[in-house]
Amino acid sequence: MLGNEIKQHRQRLGLSSKKLARLVGVAPDTVDAWESGELNVPRSVRLRVALERLEIRHREMLSSPGGLREWDLWLEQFLLGGTIRYSDALVG
């Protein structure tokens, strides 16, 4: 994931870099370095964020009228494509 993508996601979610840092467990300077391209985002952080977003989506879908069926269809859509991409999990 590129730094500008992180910044776009962060801004769409209405988060400051300090809040994003707290959410993913890093120092605020680290988020700034990711966004400027000085540092690459470690895979462990990307995976944690994607899984947290998937959990949120899962809860939202289970509480909707379509429930588990809606979740299964959504997940199948990505699995048939070969993989669930980080950006798909984050942007919902």
FENTAVEN-V630416 format. One record per residue. RES is the residue in one small letter. PSI is psi in whole degrees, 0 to 359 (none if undefined). OMEGA is omega in whole degrees, 0 to 359 (* if undefined). D_CENTER is the distance of its C-alpha to the mean C-alpha in whole Angstrom. Layout:
{{RES;PSI;OMEGA;D_CENTER} {RES;PSI;OMEGA;D_CENTER}}
This chain:
{{m;135;181;11} {l;154;182;13} {g;321;181;14} {n;330;176;14} {e;319;178;11} {i;314;181;9} {k;317;179;12} {q;313;179;12} {h;314;182;8} {r;314;181;10} {q;320;177;13} {r;326;180;12} {l;355;179;10} {g;31;182;14} {l;143;169;13} {s;165;178;15} {s;329;178;15} {k;317;179;17} {k;318;178;14} {l;318;179;11} {a;315;180;13} {r;320;181;14} {l;323;183;11} {v;0;174;10} {g;37;178;14} {v;170;177;15} {a;149;178;18} {p;325;178;18} {d;330;179;20} {t;316;178;17} {v;316;178;14} {d;319;179;17} {a;324;176;18} {w;312;184;15} {e;329;179;15} {s;351;180;19} {g;5;179;18} {e;330;180;21} {l;145;172;18} {n;149;178;16} {v;122;179;13} {p;146;180;13} {r;325;181;12} {s;323;178;12} {v;316;180;10} {r;317;180;7} {l;316;180;8} {r;314;181;8} {v;317;180;5} {a;317;180;4} {l;321;177;7} {e;319;179;7} {r;321;177;5} {l;321;178;8} {e;319;178;10} {i;313;180;10} {r;318;180;11} {h;312;179;13} {r;318;180;15} {e;315;182;15} {m;322;180;17} {l;332;179;19} {s;355;179;20} {s;167;181;21} {p;327;181;24} {g;338;175;23} {g;225;185;22} {l;325;180;21} {r;318;179;22} {e;316;178;20} {w;312;181;17} {d;317;180;19} {l;318;179;20} {w;313;181;16} {l;317;179;15} {e;323;180;18} {q;317;181;18} {f;322;180;15} {l;324;177;17} {l;333;176;20} {g;354;176;18} {g;328;183;18} {t;157;171;15} {i;114;181;11} {r;150;179;9} {y;315;184;6} {s;328;178;6} {d;324;180;8} {a;323;184;5} {l;318;182;3} {v;120;187;6} {g;none;*;9}}
